[in-house]
Amino acid sequence: MNSKPIGLLVMHYGTPASMEDVEAYYTHIRRGRPPEKEDLEDLISRYQAIGGPSPLTATSEQQAQLILEGLKKRGIDARLYIGAKHAPPFVGDAVRQMAADGIDEAVGLVLAPQYSSFSIAAYRKAALAAVEESRPQMQIYFLERWGELPAYIEALAGHVKESVKDWNLDETLVIFSAHSLPRRIMAEGDPYVKELMATSRLVADAAAVPNWRFAFQSASKTGEPWLGPDILDVIDEEKDKYKNVLACTVGFVSDHLEVLYDLGIETRDHCEQVGIKNYRRASTIGADPKVMDALAEQCMGLIKAPTSA
């Protein structure tokens, strides 16, 4: 093992630190284009509905710390760096700090289980751009996907089973979901949908739920087609067949705006409107020690065999 510490670069989407930061955050998502007043007010109202900025950053920090502990207990001298896609400290900031600290080797992972050119590839691109500008000799070995990690499947299945334990499963529909992306990724061979479906099938099997579907959520208004079906449309299609609906996101591992508002409020209210008797949302895994320890094991494998990264 090298005498120098290994960098552990943990990346997440980011969230505003305060309500005053929502506009800057939204502007960054829009690649520097300030949002229209109406759109900004809508986003602010959503944050207000969940009680203010989401817990995403705090949860991501807890998850990262557990991964670091997992590496250390395996004898890896690692130093933690955390960067976000749309809020400071950004991914590039974290990499530049690694460079300033003299890190030559690092393992990087995104707190998102499935690969997409819009997500994992974008984080990797940002990290490597910062490497090139600040310390070209630095090597980062990326964990690009972990949506079929047994510990992750077991944790999600446990949350599903807990959520439906007092329901008649024949009267229950479980809807697995993830963030929608522009439909053009399919023509480009992006594996996102395939990987989401693989995770969903594994969780459904492990939880032994007989009735389930997959749906997308939170499509943006960009003027181009986005992946579907939308979760609200699925509920409309199935409303006469089931008394109970459980939403379980397989693409998010922390509570944040899309989970707490889109699934926790908007989808719940829609179920009430169409006459669904019972609606629940399965918990995200959050800072699950077993899942984070399993991710540490995956990271250790990349460190020991970087040529396979």
C-alpha positions in Angstrom: 0.0 0.0 0.0 1.3 3.5 -0.8 2.7 5.6 2.0 0.6 8.5 0.9 -3.1 8.6 1.8 -5.7 7.7 -0.8 -8.3 10.3 -1.6 -11.9 9.3 -1.2 -14.0 11.6 -3.5 -17.7 11.4 -2.7 -20.0 13.3 -5.0 -23.7 14.2 -4.8 -26.2 16.5 -6.5 -26.2 19.3 -4.0 -28.9 21.4 -2.5 -29.2 25.1 -1.4 -27.7 25.7 2.0 -30.5 28.2 2.8 -33.6 29.6 1.3 -31.5 32.7 0.2 -29.4 30.4 -1.9 -32.2 28.9 -3.9 -31.9 31.4 -6.8 -28.1 30.8 -7.1 -28.6 27.1 -7.0 -31.3 27.2 -9.7 -29.2 29.4 -11.8 -26.3 26.9 -11.6 -28.6 24.1 -12.7 -29.6 26.2 -15.6 -26.0 26.6 -16.6 -25.8 30.3 -15.6 -29.2 31.4 -17.0 -31.3 33.0 -14.2 -34.7 31.4 -13.8 -37.9 33.2 -14.7 -39.6 34.8 -11.7 -42.5 32.4 -11.8 -40.3 29.3 -12.0 -38.1 30.6 -9.1 -41.2 31.2 -7.0 -42.5 27.8 -7.7 -39.2 26.2 -6.6 -39.1 28.3 -3.5 -42.7 27.3 -2.6 -41.7 23.6 -2.9 -38.8 24.1 -0.5 -41.1 25.9 1.8 -43.6 23.0 1.7 -40.9 20.6 2.9 -39.8 22.9 5.7 -36.8 24.6 4.0 -33.7 23.3 2.2 -33.5 19.6 2.0 -31.3 17.3 4.2 -29.4 16.1 1.1 -26.1 17.7 2.0 -26.1 16.6 5.6 -27.1 13.0 4.7 -24.5 12.9 2.0 -21.8 13.9 4.5 -23.0 11.1 6.8 -22.9 8.6 4.0 -19.4 9.7 3.0 -18.1 9.5 6.5 -19.4 5.9 6.8 -17.7 4.9 3.5 -14.5 6.5 4.8 -14.8 4.5 8.1 -15.3 1.4 6.0 -12.0 2.0 4.1 -10.1 2.7 7.3 -11.3 -0.4 9.0 -10.0 -2.4 6.0 -6.5 -0.8 6.5 -6.8 1.9 3.8 -5.3 5.2 4.7 -7.9 7.4 3.1 -8.8 11.1 3.3 -12.3 12.3 2.6 -13.3 14.9 0.1 -16.9 15.8 -0.8 -18.1 17.7 -3.8 -21.5 18.5 -5.3 -22.7 19.1 -8.8 -24.8 22.2 -8.2 -23.8 23.7 -4.9 -20.5 24.6 -3.1 -18.2 22.9 -2.5 -18.4 21.8 -6.1 -16.8 18.6 -7.5 -14.0 20.7 -8.9 -13.4 22.4 -5.5 -13.0 19.0 -3.9 -10.6 17.8 -6.5 -8.6 21.0 -6.3 -8.4 20.5 -2.5 -7.1 17.0 -3.1 -4.4 18.4 -5.4 -3.4 21.0 -2.8 -3.1 18.2 -0.3 -0.8 16.3 -2.6 -3.1 13.4 -3.3 -1.9 11.3 -6.2 -4.4 8.5 -6.1 -8.1 8.6 -5.3 -11.3 6.6 -5.7 -14.4 8.5 -6.7 -18.1 7.5 -6.4 -21.4 9.3 -6.9 -24.2 8.8 -4.4 -26.4 7.6 -7.2 -26.6 3.9 -7.9 -27.3 3.8 -11.7 -25.1 5.0 -14.5 -26.2 7.7 -16.9 -24.4 10.1 -19.3 -26.4 12.9 -17.6 -25.3 11.9 -14.1 -22.3 9.7 -13.4 -20.5 10.6 -16.6 -21.1 14.3 -15.9 -19.6 14.0 -12.4 -16.6 12.2 -13.8 -16.1 14.8 -16.5 -16.1 17.6 -13.9 -13.6 15.7 -11.7 -11.2 14.9 -14.5 -11.3 18.5 -15.7 -10.2 19.7 -12.3 -7.5 17.0 -12.2 -6.1 18.2 -15.5 -6.0 21.8 -14.4 -4.7 21.2 -10.8 -2.7 18.0 -10.7 -2.5 16.1 -13.9 -0.6 13.2 -12.4 -3.5 12.4 -10.0 -5.3 9.1 -10.8 -9.0 8.7 -9.8 -10.6 5.3 -10.1 -14.3 5.7 -10.4 -17.1 3.4 -9.1 -19.5 4.0 -11.9 -22.5 1.9 -10.9 -23.8 0.1 -7.8 -27.5 -0.4 -8.5 -27.3 -4.2 -8.1 -25.2 -4.1 -4.9 -26.7 -6.8 -2.7 -26.6 -4.6 0.4 -28.5 -1.9 -1.4 -31.1 -4.3 -2.7 -31.5 -5.8 0.7 -31.9 -2.4 2.4 -34.5 -1.1 -0.1 -36.4 -4.4 0.0 -36.5 -4.1 3.8 -38.0 -0.6 3.5 -40.6 -1.9 1.1 -41.6 -4.9 3.3 -41.9 -2.6 6.3 -44.1 -0.2 4.5 -46.6 -2.8 3.2 -46.6 -5.2 6.1 -50.1 -4.4 7.2 -51.5 -4.2 3.6 -53.1 -6.9 1.6 -50.5 -7.4 -1.2 -53.1 -8.4 -3.7 -54.6 -4.9 -3.3 -51.2 -3.1 -3.3 -49.2 -1.6 -6.1 -45.5 -0.8 -5.6 -44.2 1.9 -7.9 -40.5 2.1 -8.2 -39.2 5.4 -9.5 -36.3 7.5 -10.5 -35.6 11.0 -12.0 -36.6 11.3 -15.6 -34.1 12.3 -18.3 -34.4 13.5 -21.9 -35.6 10.6 -24.0 -32.8 11.1 -26.5 -30.4 9.2 -24.2 -32.1 6.0 -25.4 -30.9 6.6 -29.0 -27.5 7.3 -27.7 -27.3 3.9 -26.0 -27.4 5.2 -22.4 -27.9 2.2 -19.9 -29.8 4.3 -17.4 -33.3 2.7 -18.0 -31.9 -0.8 -18.2 -30.0 -0.4 -14.9 -33.1 1.2 -13.2 -35.2 -1.8 -14.2 -32.6 -4.2 -13.0 -32.6 -2.6 -9.6 -36.4 -2.5 -9.4 -36.7 -6.2 -10.4 -34.2 -7.3 -7.7 -35.9 -5.2 -5.0 -39.4 -6.5 -6.0 -38.1 -10.1 -5.9 -36.4 -9.6 -2.5 -39.5 -7.9 -1.0 -41.8 -10.5 -2.6 -44.3 -8.0 -3.9 -46.5 -9.4 -6.6 -47.7 -6.2 -8.2 -45.2 -3.5 -9.2 -44.4 -1.0 -12.0 -41.6 1.4 -12.8 -42.2 5.1 -13.4 -40.3 8.3 -13.8 -40.7 11.5 -11.8 -39.7 15.1 -12.0 -39.3 15.6 -15.7 -38.1 19.2 -16.5 -39.8 21.5 -18.9 -37.2 21.8 -21.5 -39.3 21.6 -24.6 -38.1 18.1 -25.6 -39.6 14.7 -24.8 -38.5 13.1 -21.5 -38.6 9.5 -20.3 -41.9 8.1 -19.2 -44.3 7.0 -18.0 -44.6 9.6 -15.2 -45.6 8.3 -11.8 -48.8 10.4 -11.8 -49.8 8.8 -15.1 -49.2 5.3 -13.8 -51.4 6.1 -10.8 -54.1 7.3 -13.2 -53.8 4.0 -15.1 -54.0 1.8 -12.1 -56.4 3.7 -9.8 -59.3 1.3 -10.3 -57.2 -1.8 -9.6 -55.6 -1.1 -6.2 -56.5 0.3 -2.8 -52.9 0.8 -1.8 -50.0 2.4 -3.5 -46.4 2.5 -2.2 -43.8 4.6 -4.0 -40.2 3.5 -3.6 -37.4 5.4 -5.4 -34.5 3.3 -6.6 -32.6 6.2 -8.1 -32.2 8.3 -5.0 -30.4 7.3 -1.8 -31.2 10.4 0.4 -34.3 12.4 1.2 -34.3 15.7 -0.8 -36.7 17.9 -2.7 -37.7 15.4 -5.3 -38.3 12.8 -2.7 -40.0 14.9 0.0 -42.1 17.0 -2.4 -42.6 15.1 -5.6 -43.2 11.7 -3.9 -44.1 12.8 -0.4 -46.6 15.6 -1.2 -47.5 15.8 -4.9 -47.9 12.0 -5.5 -49.7 11.6 -2.2 -52.2 14.4 -3.1 -52.7 12.9 -6.6 -53.6 9.6 -5.0 -56.2 11.3 -2.9 -57.6 13.1 -5.9 -58.1 9.9 -7.9 -59.6 7.9 -5.0 -56.6 5.7 -4.0 -57.4 4.7 -0.4 -53.9 4.5 1.0 -50.6 5.9 -0.1 -47.2 5.6 1.4 -43.6 6.4 0.5 -40.8 3.9 1.4 -37.9 5.5 3.1 -34.7 6.1 1.2 -31.6 4.3 2.5 -30.0 7.4 4.0 -26.9 6.7 6.1 -27.4 3.0 6.2 -24.2 1.5 7.7 -24.4 -1.8 5.9 -24.9 -0.2 2.5 -22.1 2.3 3.0 -19.8 -0.4 4.3 -20.5 -2.4 1.1 -19.6 0.7 -0.9 -16.3 0.9 1.0 -15.7 -2.7 0.0 -16.3 -1.8 -3.7 -14.0 1.2 -3.4 -11.3 -0.9 -1.9 -11.5 -3.2 -4.9 -10.8 -0.3 -7.2 -7.8 0.8 -5.1 -6.3 -2.6 -5.2 -7.0 -3.2 -8.9 -7.2 0.2 -10.6 -6.7 -1.2 -14.0 -10.2 -2.7 -13.8 -11.8 0.6 -12.8 
